[in-house]
C-alpha cells in the first residue's frame, strides 16, 4: 500500500480516497493471499465458505 501512495501526489482528498478504495477492493480483498485464511484471498475464502455452507 505504501508504494501506491508514497510516489503519487493527489490533487484532492477525494481522489486519494478513490485510489485507496480501489486498491483495497481490487487487490487487497480479491487477490492478496492471507496465511490465516489458508493462503487464500479474502474473496476466495468467502466464496468457498458460502459454497460449503449451502452444500452441507
Long-range contacts (C-beta under 8 A, 24 or more apart in sequence): 1-28
